[in-house]
């Protein structure tokens, strides 16, 4: 398998790609994202989400229409 090479400084090897957690954290203490970068020159390979905010479906507030009885 070919080793990855940094496009900025040309250092080669998977061990040169490192990551750090964000300082921003969720209420549960989980980091929001990870930053993957070259440990030699700092070139950023990507930012990866670790914590997502999802909205849960709201309960319906629709009330049934009133029925009219026929006499």
Rosetta blueprint (number, residue, H / E / L):
1 X L
2 X L
3 X L
4 X L
5 X E
6 X L
7 X L
8 X L
9 X L
10 X L
11 X L
12 X E
13 X L
14 X H
15 X H
16 X H
17 X E
18 X E
19 X E
20 X E
21 X E
22 X L
23 X L
24 X L
25 X E
26 X L
27 X L
28 X L
29 X L
30 X L
31 X E
32 X L
33 X E
34 X E
35 X E
36 X E
37 X E
38 X E
39 X L
40 X L
41 X L
42 X L
43 X L
44 X E
45 X E
46 X E
47 X E
48 X E
49 X E
50 X L
51 X L
52 X L
53 X L
54 X L
55 X L
56 X L
57 X L
58 X L
59 X L
60 X L
61 X L
62 X L
63 X L
64 X L
65 X L
66 X L
67 X L
68 X L
69 X L
70 X L
71 X L
